[in-house]
C-alpha cells in the first residue's frame, strides 16, 4: 500500500500485529491511497482525493476506497420512556457515526474447517482488533463460531464471538455478527433494534462493522449483543452486578413455543423452549434453570383473570406487561414474520429477580419489514386482529380480553403508526443509514463468499414444495417460495422502489403502507379508552 501526495507515491508499511493496517510518513496536502506491486509501482488507486484536517498532524485510521470517515446519522424519535427496571450501561461499543473494522487473526486451517463444515459447532480461537477511526482495541484469544440456524444455509455466514473470562469488548463478552444476507437493503434489522429502543424496551444495541479474517475480507455485518453472560448487568444494572441476582432466560424456539400450557411435566417444555442463560450460581445456576418458570407462567396464562377489577394487577405480578405490549406493537409495525405472533419464535422470557416476575425480550429481526414468511396482504390489513397469528397465540388471545391491556395496546399501536413509522419520522433515519453503508454494501456484494454449501442452490419449485409441505399456519408457502427464488437487487431498489415480490416490498413501501393501513383502521375503529 502507498499514499499519493501531489502526484508522488510514498510507500506505507504493514503493521506487524495488524497486517491490514498500513502507516508511514508523507508531506501534508491532498492525497489518495494506492495499491502497489513489489516494485512500489501503482496498480490501483482511489478515484477521489482526501484532505487532511488542518489542525491534525496525522490521518485517522481510514479504510481503502471509502470516501468518508465519519458521518452524522439521524436517529428515530423516542416514543416511550425506558421501562423502570432498565439501567443500560453507557458503553462505546456501538459507533453511531462510523463503520469500524473487526480484524480477526489466527490459525487459517481452523477458520477453513469452520467455514467448510457449517453443520458442526466448530469453535476457533482468534485475536481480535477493533479498529475505529481514532483508536484500536485489541482482545486476545476470543472464541468464534458460526451462529444462527437458517443463516447457515447462506453463502455468507453469521458468527458468535465470546471473550475469555476477565476480558471483554467495551463491557460485553458475548457478541453476534449478523450477515444480513437475506436482506438486500441491509437495514431491516437495525431499524427493528431502533424501534425497540424507541419503545423503551430492553434490547441489544446494534451497529455496522466490517469483518476481515487474516487476509480475507468477509464483508459488512451488523454487530449485536447476545442475551448471555454480562448482558443482563449491562442492561438492568448499569454495568454493575445485579443486587437481586440474575435469573434464568428461556427462549421460545419456534412454532410450538406459543406459551400454551403443556401440563405439569417439566420435560414437555424442554424442546419447545431452550435455556438461553442459566440463573447465576447464587440462585441455583443450572439446577434452578429447569423450565419451571415457563411452566408456571403458561399455567397462569391458561387460567388468568380477564374481567376482574384487579386482572391487570395480577397479570403484572407474573410478567411485565409493558414489556409484552410494547414488543408486540413493534412486531406489527415492523412486520415480524418469525416472532411470537406470526411463528411463536424468537422471544425470550427473563426471570427478573429484581422485580420477581418475567420480562419479555425480543430478538432475531431478519425476516421483518416485509421480508416475510407469512402473507403480506394480511400484515398490511390495518386491522391488527388480521395480522397473521394474532388470534392463534395464547398470550395475544388472553391479554386482549383484559380491557386495560386492549386499550394500552391499541393506543400505542395507533401512536406508533403516526409518530414512529410515518414518513416524517422514519425516512431521515433510513436515508442516513443508506448513505452510511452504501459503499460497504457494494464492497460486500462483490466479495467471494466463504460457504460453498448453499441450501437452495439449484432448487426448483417442486423441491421447495416438498421441503415445506407441512408448514404450520400462518406460514405461507407462496411467500417462502418467492423468498427462496428472489434475484439479487441493489440497495436503492431494495430500500426505495415499490416491489411486486410477495415476500419483499421496498423498505419505504413497507412503512408507508403499514402506517396508513393502521391509521385508516383506527379512524374507523377508534382505540379503546
Secondary structure, DSSP 8 states (H G I E B T S, - for coil): -EEEETTEEEE-EE-SS-TT-EE----SSSEEEEEE-TTS-EEEE-SS-B---TT-SS-----TT-S-S----------S---TT------S-S-SS--EEEEEEE-HHHHHHHHH-TTS---EEEEEEEE-SS-EEEEEEEEEEE--SGGGGSSS--EEEE--TT--BTTBSEEEEE--TT-TTS-HHHHHHHHHHHTT-----EEEEEEEETTEEEEEEEEEE-SSTTHHHHHHSTTS--TT----EEEEESSS-S-----S-GGGGBTTEEEEE---GGGTHHHH-SSHHHHHHHHHHHH--SSSTTHHHHHHHHB-HHHHHHHHHHHHHTT-SSSHHHHSEEEEEEEETTTTEEEEEE---SS-TT--SS-HHHHTSS-GGGSTTTTT-HHHHHHTTSHHHHHHHHHHHHHHHHHTSSHHHHHHHHHHHHHHHHHHHHHHHHS--S----TTTT--HHHHHHHTTT--TT--HHHHHHHHH-----HHHHHHS----TT---HHHHHHHHHHHHHHHHHHS----
